Amino acid sequence: MTRAGWSLRNRLIILLALLAFAAWAASSVWLSQSTRRQAADLFDAALVETAHAVFAAVAHEGLRKDDDFDFEPSEHAHSERIFYQLRDRRGEIRYTSPGAPASALADGAAEGFSESVVDGAAYRVYTLLEPRRRAAIHVGQRLADREALVRSMAVQLLIPGVVVVILLSIGVWFVVRRVMAPVVAFSGAIDARAPTDSGAVVVDRLPSELQPVGHAVNRLLERVEAALLKERTLTADAAHELRTPLAALRAQAQVALRSRDEGERSEALQALIGGVDRATR
């Protein structure tokens, strides 16, 4: 679209829609970052809670029997996202959750949060130590699973924003058309006027910001009407002033045509030439 083809209505619609999109994009970036931070905190909290829950269960079932653990994890159908490993005082892995890697998620001396690569997959690991018995519980979660969950959460949060932007754009289009309707009607009223119609255009329905434009158009129409009136008056006066000398010229020409005497004809022609000179002046 060329610059000459732009209209105020189209500019308002496009600019307001772009403003809504920019606001959505900025809020989406902020929401995505906030979601990532909060999700990371929740995932880490889940690791800590799982470690303490497993430790409490194992302590109740097996740590009282000098590493003779009777605790066995139960199998279930759903896909595991958090894995745990139980290491005894000798550093051997005694029990693991379903789907957990065979290799240790963290070093035996590790404690707290750490990240490691096990069997080609990156893990976020929380290690809980039991100093008295020197047992350790590793609870880990694949970083890829965490990222997938964060993306899923972000998409679920951002999709409503997309719908809102679309609905807002439609609303902007409708509102701008309604607001600009009086201006379009004003333009149509001017275009539809007959050449002889110089009456004032109704400006009451225009917005207050555009009413001065309407009044200026009406003043322009008044000046055009005054100029046309002067032109018509001048034309009438000129026609009146020319009518008398032209009648005299016609009379002299008729005399010259009817005259049989050469002197009379010559006099009439001289009078005709004099009348033409006066008319010219």
C-alpha positions as CSV (number, residue, x, y, z in Angstrom):
1,M,0.0,0.0,0.0
2,T,1.4,3.4,-1.0
3,R,1.5,6.2,1.4
4,A,-1.1,8.1,-0.6
5,G,-3.5,5.1,-0.2
6,W,-3.4,5.1,3.6
7,S,-6.4,6.3,5.5
8,L,-6.7,7.5,9.1
9,R,-9.0,4.6,9.8
10,N,-6.5,2.0,8.5
11,R,-3.7,3.6,10.4
12,L,-5.6,3.5,13.6
13,I,-6.6,-0.1,13.1
14,I,-3.0,-1.2,12.2
15,L,-1.3,0.8,14.9
16,L,-3.6,-0.3,17.7
17,A,-3.4,-3.9,16.6
18,L,0.4,-3.6,16.5
19,L,0.3,-2.0,20.0
20,A,-1.8,-4.9,21.3
21,F,0.6,-7.4,19.7
22,A,3.7,-5.7,21.2
23,A,2.0,-5.7,24.6
24,W,1.2,-9.4,24.2
25,A,4.8,-10.2,23.1
26,A,6.3,-8.3,26.0
27,S,4.0,-9.9,28.5
28,S,4.7,-13.3,26.9
29,V,8.4,-12.9,27.4
30,W,8.0,-11.9,31.0
31,L,5.5,-14.7,31.6
32,S,7.8,-17.2,30.0
33,Q,10.8,-16.2,32.1
34,S,8.6,-16.1,35.2
35,T,7.2,-19.5,34.4
36,R,10.7,-21.0,34.0
37,R,11.9,-19.6,37.3
38,Q,8.8,-20.8,39.2
39,A,8.8,-24.2,37.5
40,A,12.5,-24.7,38.3
41,D,11.7,-23.9,42.0
42,L,8.7,-26.3,42.0
43,F,10.8,-29.1,40.3
44,D,13.6,-28.7,42.8
45,A,11.1,-28.7,45.7
46,A,9.6,-31.9,44.3
47,L,13.1,-33.5,44.3
48,V,13.6,-32.5,47.9
49,E,10.2,-33.7,49.0
50,T,10.7,-37.0,47.1
51,A,14.1,-37.5,48.7
52,H,12.7,-37.0,52.2
53,A,9.7,-39.2,51.5
54,V,11.9,-42.0,50.2
55,F,14.3,-41.6,53.1
56,A,11.4,-41.8,55.6
57,A,10.1,-44.9,53.9
58,V,13.5,-46.6,53.7
59,A,14.4,-45.7,57.3
60,H,11.1,-47.2,58.5
61,E,11.6,-50.3,56.4
62,G,15.2,-51.1,56.3
63,L,17.8,-48.8,58.0
64,R,17.0,-50.3,61.4
65,K,18.3,-53.7,60.2
66,D,21.9,-52.8,59.4
67,D,21.5,-52.4,55.7
68,D,19.2,-55.4,55.4
69,F,16.7,-53.4,53.3
70,D,13.3,-54.9,52.8
71,F,12.0,-51.8,51.0
72,E,11.0,-52.4,47.4
73,P,9.5,-49.8,45.0
74,S,6.1,-50.8,43.6
75,E,5.6,-50.9,39.8
76,H,3.0,-48.6,38.2
77,A,1.8,-47.8,34.7
78,H,2.4,-44.1,34.4
79,S,5.6,-42.7,33.0
80,E,8.2,-41.7,35.5
81,R,9.6,-38.2,35.6
82,I,11.4,-38.3,38.9
83,F,13.8,-41.2,39.7
84,Y,15.6,-42.1,42.9
85,Q,18.5,-44.4,43.9
86,L,19.3,-45.6,47.3
87,R,23.0,-46.2,48.2
88,D,24.2,-48.0,51.2
89,R,27.2,-47.1,53.4
90,R,29.5,-48.9,51.0
91,G,28.4,-46.7,48.1
92,E,26.5,-49.5,46.4
93,I,23.2,-48.8,44.8
94,R,20.8,-51.0,46.6
95,Y,17.4,-49.9,45.2
96,T,16.2,-47.7,42.3
97,S,12.8,-46.5,41.2
98,P,11.3,-47.9,38.0
99,G,13.0,-46.4,34.9
100,A,16.0,-45.0,36.9
101,P,19.4,-45.4,35.2
102,A,21.7,-48.2,36.4
103,S,24.6,-45.8,36.9
104,A,24.7,-43.5,39.9
105,L,23.0,-40.2,39.5
106,A,25.6,-38.4,41.6
107,D,28.9,-39.0,43.4
108,G,28.8,-40.7,46.7
109,A,30.2,-37.6,48.4
110,A,27.7,-35.3,46.7
111,E,25.1,-33.5,48.8
112,G,22.3,-31.1,47.9
113,F,21.7,-30.1,44.3
114,S,23.9,-31.0,41.4
115,E,23.7,-31.7,37.7
116,S,25.2,-34.7,36.0
117,V,25.1,-36.6,32.7
118,V,24.2,-40.2,33.1
119,D,23.9,-42.6,30.2
120,G,23.9,-39.7,27.8
121,A,21.1,-37.8,29.5
122,A,21.5,-34.7,31.6
123,Y,19.9,-34.8,35.1
124,R,19.1,-32.4,37.9
125,V,19.9,-34.3,41.1
126,Y,19.2,-33.8,44.8
127,T,21.2,-35.9,47.2
128,L,20.1,-36.5,50.8
129,L,22.7,-38.0,53.1
130,E,22.1,-39.8,56.4
131,P,25.4,-39.1,58.2
132,R,25.0,-41.7,61.0
133,R,24.6,-44.7,58.7
134,R,26.3,-43.0,55.8
135,A,23.5,-43.9,53.4
136,A,22.5,-41.6,50.5
137,I,19.4,-41.1,48.4
138,H,19.7,-39.5,45.0
139,V,16.6,-38.1,43.4
140,G,16.9,-36.9,39.9
141,Q,14.9,-35.5,37.0
142,R,16.0,-35.3,33.4
143,L,16.6,-31.7,32.3
144,A,14.9,-32.5,29.0
145,D,11.7,-33.5,30.8
146,R,11.8,-30.4,32.9
147,E,12.2,-28.3,29.7
148,A,9.4,-30.1,28.0
149,L,7.1,-29.5,31.0
150,V,8.1,-25.8,31.1
151,R,7.4,-25.4,27.3
152,S,4.0,-27.1,27.8
153,M,3.1,-24.8,30.6
154,A,4.3,-21.8,28.7
155,V,2.2,-22.7,25.6
156,Q,-0.9,-23.3,27.8
157,L,-0.4,-19.9,29.3
158,L,0.4,-18.1,26.0
159,I,-2.4,-19.6,23.9
160,P,-5.1,-17.5,25.8
161,G,-3.0,-14.4,25.1
162,V,-3.1,-15.2,21.3
163,V,-6.8,-15.5,21.5
164,V,-7.1,-12.3,23.4
165,V,-4.9,-10.4,20.8
166,I,-7.1,-11.7,18.0
167,L,-10.3,-10.7,19.7
168,L,-8.8,-7.4,20.6
169,S,-7.8,-6.8,17.0
170,I,-11.3,-7.5,15.9
171,G,-12.7,-5.2,18.6
172,V,-10.3,-2.4,17.5
173,W,-11.4,-2.8,13.9
174,F,-15.1,-2.6,14.9
175,V,-14.6,0.3,17.3
176,V,-12.5,2.4,14.8
177,R,-15.0,1.8,12.1
178,R,-17.8,3.0,14.4
179,V,-15.8,6.0,15.5
180,M,-14.8,7.0,12.0
181,A,-18.3,6.5,10.6
182,P,-19.3,10.2,11.0
183,V,-16.1,11.3,9.2
184,V,-16.8,8.9,6.3
185,A,-20.5,10.2,6.2
186,F,-19.2,13.8,6.2
187,S,-16.9,13.0,3.2
188,G,-19.7,11.3,1.4
189,A,-22.1,14.2,2.0
190,I,-19.5,16.6,0.4
191,D,-19.0,14.3,-2.6
192,A,-22.7,13.9,-3.2
193,R,-23.4,17.7,-3.3
194,A,-24.6,19.2,-6.6
195,P,-22.4,21.9,-8.2
196,T,-25.1,24.5,-7.5
197,D,-25.5,23.5,-3.9
198,S,-23.5,25.8,-1.7
199,G,-25.4,25.4,1.5
200,A,-23.7,24.6,4.8
201,V,-22.7,21.0,5.6
202,V,-24.1,19.5,8.8
203,V,-21.2,19.0,11.3
204,D,-23.0,18.2,14.5
205,R,-22.2,14.5,14.2
206,L,-18.5,15.0,13.7
207,P,-16.2,14.4,16.7
208,S,-15.3,17.6,18.5
209,E,-11.7,17.3,17.2
210,L,-13.0,17.4,13.6
211,Q,-15.7,19.9,13.9
212,P,-13.3,22.8,13.2
213,V,-12.5,21.1,9.9
214,G,-16.3,20.9,9.1
215,H,-16.7,24.6,10.0
216,A,-13.7,25.5,7.8
217,V,-15.3,23.6,4.9
218,N,-18.5,25.5,5.4
219,R,-16.6,28.8,5.5
220,L,-14.9,27.8,2.3
221,L,-18.2,27.0,0.7
222,E,-19.4,30.5,1.7
223,R,-16.4,32.1,0.1
224,V,-16.9,30.1,-3.0
225,E,-20.5,31.2,-3.2
226,A,-19.5,34.8,-2.7
227,A,-16.9,34.5,-5.5
228,L,-19.5,32.9,-7.8
229,L,-22.0,35.7,-7.0
230,K,-19.4,38.3,-7.8
231,E,-18.6,36.5,-11.1
232,R,-22.3,36.4,-12.0
233,T,-22.7,40.1,-11.2
234,L,-19.6,41.0,-13.2
235,T,-20.9,39.0,-16.2
236,A,-24.3,40.6,-16.0
237,D,-22.8,44.1,-15.8
238,A,-20.4,43.4,-18.6
239,A,-23.3,42.1,-20.8
240,H,-25.4,45.2,-20.0
241,E,-22.5,47.5,-20.8
242,L,-21.7,45.7,-24.1
243,R,-25.4,45.5,-25.2
244,T,-25.7,49.3,-25.9
245,P,-22.6,49.8,-28.1
246,L,-23.3,46.5,-29.9
247,A,-26.8,47.8,-30.8
248,A,-25.3,51.0,-32.1
249,L,-22.8,49.1,-34.2
250,R,-25.6,47.0,-35.6
251,A,-27.5,50.1,-36.5
252,Q,-24.5,51.7,-38.3
253,A,-24.0,48.4,-40.2
254,Q,-27.6,48.4,-41.3
255,V,-27.4,52.0,-42.4
256,A,-24.3,51.2,-44.5
257,L,-26.2,48.2,-46.1
258,R,-29.3,50.3,-47.0
259,S,-27.4,53.4,-48.2
260,R,-27.4,54.1,-51.9
261,D,-25.2,57.1,-51.6
262,E,-21.5,56.5,-51.5
263,G,-20.9,59.4,-49.1
264,E,-23.6,58.3,-46.7
265,R,-22.3,54.7,-46.8
266,S,-18.8,55.9,-46.1
267,E,-20.0,58.0,-43.2
268,A,-21.9,55.0,-41.7
269,L,-18.8,52.8,-42.1
270,Q,-16.6,55.4,-40.3
271,A,-19.2,55.6,-37.5
272,L,-19.1,51.8,-37.3
273,I,-15.3,51.7,-37.0
274,G,-15.5,54.4,-34.3
275,G,-18.0,52.3,-32.4
276,V,-15.8,49.3,-32.7
277,D,-12.9,51.2,-31.3
278,R,-14.9,52.4,-28.3
279,A,-16.2,48.9,-27.7
280,T,-12.6,47.7,-27.8
281,R,-11.5,50.3,-25.3
